[in-house]
């Protein structure tokens, strides 16, 4: 399985916002720090706002921020929303499926189980688990971050 560029950029945006909960952040600053084009970011930010992960504010003093606390944003949910529309293999596509084996293929069932396992692995992880107390990440995206030093929940600690 390969994560799409859209999901990769979405995670960068969300992690950046989680590290800067004290203010609105701009698309321009995210683009510079996260090495992404502003045009691509605009599309991703729009989708994240429509999905309810971000709140955006237009205008001179505008920007974006998380729509709810990072501790309430589940990584599995983000990946499901952004990745599931992309077919894992041709036989998963509603349109363009030319495989004659689809109805009898056991591989398709195994790939479905593998994809579900992937999402289930991400379900116990929240955005704050990825960002807060991750000193190496915070040194890159937010040297003055507010969540530096908060404890990571032991039941979802991530091995580095």
Secondary structure, DSSP 4 states (H G I P E B T S, - for coil): ----HHHHHHHHHHHHHHHTTTS-B-HHHHHHHHT--HHHHHHHHHHHHHTTSEEEE-STT-EEEESS-GGG-BHHHHHHHHHTTS-SSGGG-SSS---TTGGG-HHHHHHHHHHHHHHHHHHT-BHHHHHTT-HHHHHHH-TT-TTTTPPPPGGG----
